[in-house]
Amino acid sequence: MTIRPATDDHATAGDDAPGISTSRAELDVTLKAILVDILGIEKSQADALDGESGLFGHLPELDSMAVATLLTEVEDRLDIMIEDDDIDGEMLETYGGLLAFAEAKLTEK
């Protein structure tokens, strides 16, 4: 599985352009770019997120409406499918939870 870094045209792994190998660091960069794009937060705010950083309930920009958009964008950019049963509170409680969830979905492919 390869993913490409986020770009303004929202490129995904399915594009014909060469991808980069999936590593935790690259996934971290991609997820933070998605948060910047979807939530409209500053890149510096996203870069400061670590495994313990709170998301849902901590970032005012991440409300219930933004969750659907965020998950759709994660699906698109990572070329994964998120089922309704996959979604739980822990996944969006912290940035580390979101990162672990995305890693798990990528390994399912």
Residue frames as qw, qx, qy, qz and C-alpha x, y, z in Angstrom:
[[0.000, 0.888, 0.459, 0.000, 0.00, 0.00, 0.00],
 [0.409, 0.046, -0.003, 0.911, 1.28, 3.43, -0.85],
 [0.002, 0.886, 0.432, -0.170, -0.08, 6.83, -0.03],
 [0.424, 0.480, 0.072, 0.765, 0.85, 10.17, -1.41],
 [0.189, -0.283, -0.403, 0.849, 1.31, 13.23, 0.73],
 [0.193, 0.777, 0.548, -0.241, -1.69, 15.52, 0.81],
 [0.252, 0.045, 0.316, 0.913, -1.89, 18.10, -1.92],
 [0.294, 0.251, 0.153, -0.909, -4.37, 20.77, -2.81],
 [0.569, 0.118, -0.509, -0.635, -6.01, 18.48, -5.36],
 [0.738, -0.243, 0.455, -0.435, -6.60, 15.82, -2.68],
 [0.543, 0.400, -0.711, -0.200, -4.59, 13.14, -4.49],
 [0.847, -0.300, 0.317, -0.304, -5.15, 9.58, -3.36],
 [0.482, -0.372, 0.771, 0.189, -3.27, 6.33, -3.57],
 [0.689, 0.413, 0.595, 0.016, -5.32, 5.35, -6.59],
 [0.321, 0.883, -0.147, -0.309, -3.81, 8.08, -8.76],
 [0.890, 0.400, -0.063, 0.209, -1.27, 7.19, -11.45],
 [0.123, 0.833, -0.424, 0.334, 1.47, 9.31, -9.87],
 [0.614, 0.117, -0.708, 0.328, 4.10, 7.45, -7.88],
 [0.611, -0.728, -0.165, -0.262, 3.27, 7.03, -4.20],
 [0.041, 0.602, -0.672, 0.430, 5.33, 6.85, -1.07],
 [0.514, -0.126, -0.842, 0.108, 5.53, 3.86, 1.19],
 [0.544, -0.699, -0.201, -0.419, 3.25, 3.90, 4.19],
 [0.472, 0.039, -0.636, 0.610, 5.04, 4.52, 7.43],
 [0.299, -0.699, -0.567, 0.318, 3.69, 5.83, 10.69],
 [0.238, -0.451, 0.015, 0.860, 5.49, 9.14, 10.08],
 [0.025, -0.069, -0.566, -0.821, 4.02, 9.53, 6.59],
 [0.259, -0.573, -0.756, -0.182, 0.57, 8.59, 7.83],
 [0.311, -0.612, -0.384, 0.618, 0.97, 11.18, 10.60],
 [0.102, -0.248, 0.250, 0.930, 1.77, 13.88, 8.02],
 [0.154, -0.278, -0.721, -0.615, -1.21, 12.88, 5.89],
 [0.307, -0.632, -0.705, 0.098, -3.68, 12.82, 8.80],
 [0.249, -0.556, -0.216, 0.763, -2.50, 16.21, 10.03],
 [0.012, -0.063, 0.444, 0.894, -2.90, 17.64, 6.52],
 [0.233, -0.473, -0.773, -0.353, -6.45, 16.29, 6.44],
 [0.312, -0.657, -0.540, 0.424, -7.20, 17.96, 9.79],
 [0.161, -0.369, 0.088, 0.911, -5.84, 21.27, 8.48],
 [0.094, -0.098, -0.621, -0.772, -7.89, 21.03, 5.29],
 [0.324, -0.500, -0.765, -0.246, -11.16, 19.84, 6.81],
 [0.398, -0.683, -0.502, 0.351, -11.17, 21.70, 10.12],
 [0.217, 0.866, 0.072, 0.444, -9.46, 24.85, 8.90],
 [0.626, -0.741, 0.048, 0.238, -6.97, 24.79, 11.76],
 [0.141, 0.877, -0.450, -0.093, -3.48, 26.19, 11.41],
 [0.814, 0.314, -0.474, 0.115, -0.74, 23.81, 10.27],
 [0.144, 0.464, -0.651, 0.583, 1.22, 24.66, 13.41],
 [0.646, -0.253, 0.371, -0.617, -1.76, 23.58, 15.54],
 [0.961, 0.140, -0.128, -0.204, -1.97, 20.28, 13.67],
 [0.597, 0.478, -0.561, 0.316, 1.79, 19.76, 13.87],
 [0.169, -0.470, 0.599, -0.626, 1.60, 20.14, 17.66],
 [0.877, -0.174, -0.001, -0.448, -0.83, 17.23, 17.97],
 [0.093, 0.394, -0.908, 0.105, 0.59, 14.14, 19.63],
 [0.372, -0.146, -0.909, -0.122, -0.85, 10.81, 20.66],
 [0.183, -0.418, -0.728, 0.512, -2.48, 12.25, 23.77],
 [0.106, 0.085, -0.069, -0.988, -3.92, 15.37, 22.14],
 [0.370, 0.441, 0.716, -0.396, -7.69, 15.52, 22.45],
 [0.040, 0.143, 0.621, 0.770, -9.77, 15.75, 19.29],
 [0.338, -0.543, -0.580, -0.505, -13.56, 15.42, 19.55],
 [0.535, -0.760, -0.367, 0.050, -14.71, 17.58, 22.44],
 [0.563, -0.522, 0.035, 0.640, -11.34, 19.36, 22.58],
 [0.203, -0.045, 0.413, 0.887, -11.13, 20.98, 19.16],
 [0.371, 0.492, 0.394, -0.682, -14.16, 23.24, 18.68],
 [0.373, 0.446, -0.486, -0.653, -13.78, 22.85, 14.91],
 [0.252, 0.053, -0.952, -0.167, -14.36, 19.09, 15.17],
 [0.555, 0.030, 0.392, -0.733, -18.09, 18.99, 15.76],
 [0.659, 0.162, 0.722, -0.132, -20.50, 16.23, 14.78],
 [0.641, 0.733, 0.095, -0.205, -20.92, 17.66, 11.27],
 [0.180, 0.797, -0.565, -0.115, -17.17, 17.84, 10.72],
 [0.574, -0.288, 0.766, -0.042, -16.71, 14.21, 11.78],
 [0.784, 0.431, 0.443, -0.063, -18.50, 12.90, 8.68],
 [0.467, 0.866, -0.180, -0.018, -16.46, 15.14, 6.39],
 [0.211, -0.715, 0.667, -0.019, -13.24, 14.18, 8.16],
 [0.684, -0.096, 0.723, -0.030, -13.91, 10.45, 7.86],
 [0.734, 0.632, 0.243, -0.051, -14.87, 10.77, 4.20],
 [0.281, 0.883, -0.377, 0.008, -11.63, 12.60, 3.49],
 [0.436, -0.508, 0.743, -0.028, -9.62, 9.98, 5.40],
 [0.798, 0.244, 0.550, -0.038, -11.25, 7.29, 3.25],
 [0.603, 0.797, 0.033, -0.017, -10.47, 9.20, 0.06],
 [0.124, 0.864, -0.485, 0.052, -6.86, 10.08, 0.79],
 [0.374, -0.453, 0.805, -0.085, -5.89, 6.76, 2.31],
 [0.575, 0.180, -0.645, -0.470, -7.95, 4.69, -0.11],
 [0.037, -0.036, -0.938, 0.341, -9.68, 2.81, 2.71],
 [0.454, -0.459, -0.525, -0.556, -13.28, 2.00, 3.55],
 [0.063, -0.104, 0.665, -0.737, -14.65, 2.99, 6.94],
 [0.362, -0.421, -0.782, -0.283, -17.77, 1.07, 7.89],
 [0.428, -0.668, -0.050, -0.606, -20.32, 2.46, 10.33],
 [0.887, -0.420, -0.189, 0.022, -19.41, -0.32, 12.78],
 [0.701, 0.196, -0.235, 0.645, -15.77, 0.89, 12.74],
 [0.021, 0.596, -0.090, 0.798, -16.66, 4.24, 14.23],
 [0.602, -0.594, -0.507, 0.169, -16.56, 4.64, 18.00],
 [0.231, -0.970, -0.020, -0.065, -15.78, 7.34, 20.52],
 [0.714, -0.504, 0.280, 0.398, -12.25, 6.12, 21.21],
 [0.671, 0.366, 0.358, 0.537, -11.25, 6.58, 17.58],
 [0.200, 0.739, 0.147, 0.626, -11.78, 10.34, 17.74],
 [0.573, -0.784, -0.197, 0.138, -11.05, 10.89, 21.42],
 [0.407, -0.721, 0.320, 0.460, -7.35, 11.55, 20.82],
 [0.440, 0.719, -0.430, -0.322, -5.09, 12.08, 17.85],
 [0.124, -0.384, 0.915, 0.012, -3.31, 8.85, 18.78],
 [0.578, 0.249, 0.719, -0.296, -6.62, 7.01, 18.54],
 [0.615, 0.706, 0.023, -0.351, -7.22, 8.37, 15.05],
 [0.207, 0.679, -0.683, -0.175, -3.69, 7.49, 13.98],
 [0.322, -0.178, 0.923, -0.111, -3.98, 3.94, 15.35],
 [0.655, 0.449, 0.493, -0.356, -7.36, 3.50, 13.66],
 [0.534, 0.747, -0.244, -0.313, -5.96, 4.62, 10.28],
 [0.001, 0.534, -0.843, -0.071, -2.96, 2.30, 10.67],
 [0.496, 0.054, 0.838, -0.222, -5.25, -0.63, 11.43],
 [0.666, 0.602, 0.264, -0.353, -7.45, 0.10, 8.41],
 [0.364, 0.739, -0.505, -0.258, -4.40, 0.27, 6.14],
 [0.153, -0.363, 0.919, -0.016, -3.18, -3.11, 7.33],
 [0.647, 0.271, 0.621, -0.349, -6.59, -4.64, 6.54],
 [0.564, 0.662, -0.194, -0.454, -6.12, -3.89, 2.85]]
